[in-house]
Amino acid sequence: MSEDAAYFWTKDTDGHTRIGLTKAAHEALGEVKYAELPAIGDKVSQKMAFLSIEATKAVSEFNCPISGTVVAVNPALKTDFSVLNSVVDGEAWLIDVD
């Protein structure tokens, strides 16, 4: 498993695959201050950069764990990136991919 893969969880949600940050990502990055995500309609490819995060410990780009088209972006991230600091499973989600 690559390091990037350890930073993401995936879950089937309403026929799509939801991608979110794992506890390992939180531990490695620290508090997330900003994230640059793909937009709805963008194509993402497995093992290709899709996410940039600015956090207290690092500024990092991450590769996508799957390929597809972005069908949803966590709406909370439009105004507040603190939701990405949650270590509760399912809350720190980024995008849904079809």
Phi, psi and chi 1 to 4 in degrees:
 res  aa     phi    psi   chi1   chi2   chi3   chi4
   1 MET       -  131.2  177.2  179.0  -13.8      -
   2 SER   -74.8  161.9   75.1      -      -      -
   3 GLU   -58.8  -42.5 -177.3  177.5  -77.8      -
   4 ASP   -57.6  -42.1  -79.1    1.9      -      -
   5 ALA   -60.7  -34.8      -      -      -      -
   6 ALA   -69.7  -16.4      -      -      -      -
   7 TYR   -89.1   -6.7  -73.9  170.5      -      -
   8 PHE  -128.0  143.6  -60.0  104.6      -      -
   9 TRP  -111.3  154.6   52.5  -98.1      -      -
  10 THR  -128.6  149.2   58.7      -      -      -
  11 LYS  -152.2  136.8  175.0 -177.2  173.3 -175.9
  12 ASP   -71.8  126.1  -72.0  -22.8      -      -
  13 THR  -138.0  113.4  -56.0      -      -      -
  14 ASP    52.2   39.6  -62.5  -34.1      -      -
  15 GLY    83.2    1.3      -      -      -      -
  16 HIS  -117.1  170.3  -51.4  -67.5      -      -
  17 THR  -106.6  120.3  -58.8      -      -      -
  18 ARG   -90.6  137.7  179.3  160.7  -75.2  175.6
  19 ILE  -117.2  133.1  -58.9  171.0      -      -
  20 GLY  -143.9  173.7      -      -      -      -
  21 LEU   -87.2  138.9  -65.1  176.6      -      -
  22 THR   -90.3  171.0   64.7      -      -      -
  23 LYS   -60.8  -36.0 -175.2  176.1  178.7  179.8
  24 ALA   -61.3  -38.3      -      -      -      -
  25 ALA   -63.6  -44.8      -      -      -      -
  26 HIS   -60.8  -42.0  -68.1   92.7      -      -
  27 GLU   -66.2  -37.4  -69.4  170.6   -4.4      -
  28 ALA   -77.1  -36.2      -      -      -      -
  29 LEU   -90.7  -33.8  -65.8  167.4      -      -
  30 GLY    82.9 -159.7      -      -      -      -
  31 GLU   -69.6  126.2 -176.1  180.0  -11.2      -
  32 VAL   -76.5  127.7  174.4      -      -      -
  33 LYS  -103.1  -32.0  -55.8  -72.6 -171.7 -175.0
  34 TYR  -158.0  146.2  176.0   77.9      -      -
  35 ALA  -139.6  136.5      -      -      -      -
  36 GLU  -107.9  115.5 -174.4  173.9  -34.2      -
  37 LEU  -114.6  160.3  -63.2  129.7      -      -
  38 PRO   -68.9  162.0   22.8  -29.2      -      -
  39 ALA   -97.0  161.6      -      -      -      -
  40 ILE   -56.9  132.3  -66.7  172.8      -      -
  41 GLY    97.4  -17.6      -      -      -      -
  42 ASP   -69.3  146.7  -74.3   -5.7      -      -
  43 LYS   -90.1  137.2  -56.5  -85.3 -171.9 -141.0
  44 VAL  -121.7  148.7  -67.5      -      -      -
  45 SER  -126.5  138.4  -62.8      -      -      -
  46 GLN   -55.4  134.8 -173.2  175.3   25.1      -
  47 LYS    70.7   14.3  -60.5 -179.0 -177.1  177.0
  48 MET  -114.9  147.4  -60.3  -61.9  -72.2      -
  49 ALA   -58.8  132.8      -      -      -      -
  50 PHE  -137.6   -9.7   83.4  112.7      -      -
  51 LEU  -145.5  135.1  169.0   68.5      -      -
  52 SER  -122.1  130.5  178.3      -      -      -
  53 ILE  -125.4  133.1  -68.7 -179.9      -      -
  54 GLU  -105.9  120.4  179.5 -178.6  -29.6      -
  55 ALA  -134.6  176.1      -      -      -      -
  56 THR   -64.3  -31.1   53.6      -      -      -
  57 LYS   -96.8  -20.0  -66.1 -176.8 -178.3  178.8
  58 ALA  -167.7  160.4      -      -      -      -
  59 VAL  -113.4  121.8  174.6      -      -      -
  60 SER  -139.0  150.2  -55.9      -      -      -
  61 GLU  -106.1  146.2  -82.6 -163.3  -12.3      -
  62 PHE  -128.2  148.6  -65.0   95.6      -      -
  63 ASN   -89.4  146.0  -64.7  -30.4      -      -
  64 CYS   -73.7  138.7 -163.9      -      -      -
  65 PRO   -78.1  -14.2   25.8  -31.4      -      -
  66 ILE  -143.1  169.5   60.7  172.7      -      -
  67 SER  -109.9  149.9  -64.4      -      -      -
  68 GLY   159.0 -162.6      -      -      -      -
  69 THR  -112.3  134.4  -58.7      -      -      -
  70 VAL   -70.5  123.2  176.9      -      -      -
  71 VAL  -111.2  -12.7  -65.2      -      -      -
  72 ALA  -158.0  147.8      -      -      -      -
  73 VAL  -124.3  137.4  176.4      -      -      -
  74 ASN   -51.9  114.3 -173.9  -24.2      -      -
  75 PRO   -63.9  -24.6   19.3  -27.2      -      -
  76 ALA   -63.5  -24.5      -      -      -      -
  77 LEU   -76.3   -6.3  -59.4  178.2      -      -
  78 LYS   -70.0  -29.3  -69.9 -179.0 -178.6 -179.7
  79 THR  -124.2  -16.5   57.5      -      -      -
  80 ASP  -154.9  116.7 -176.0   11.6      -      -
  81 PHE   -86.9   -2.4  -66.1  103.5      -      -
  82 SER   -63.7  -23.6   67.6      -      -      -
  83 VAL   -58.8  -27.4   70.1      -      -      -
  84 LEU   -73.3   -7.4  -65.1 -179.4      -      -
  85 ASN   -90.9   -0.9  -64.3  -47.4      -      -
  86 SER   -75.4  135.7  172.8      -      -      -
  87 VAL  -101.7    6.7  -66.9      -      -      -
  88 VAL   -75.4  126.1  176.4      -      -      -
  89 ASP   -52.6  131.7  -77.6   -8.6      -      -
  90 GLY    92.9  -19.4      -      -      -      -
  91 GLU   -83.2  -36.5  -73.4 -171.5   11.9      -
  92 ALA   -89.2   54.1      -      -      -      -
  93 TRP   -89.9  151.5   72.0  -82.3      -      -
  94 LEU  -106.9  -65.1  -57.7  162.3      -      -
  95 ILE  -141.8  160.8   59.9  173.9      -      -
  96 ASP  -111.0  137.7  -71.5  -12.9      -      -
  97 VAL  -123.3  139.5  176.0      -      -      -
  98 ASP  -111.8      - -167.8   12.4      -      -
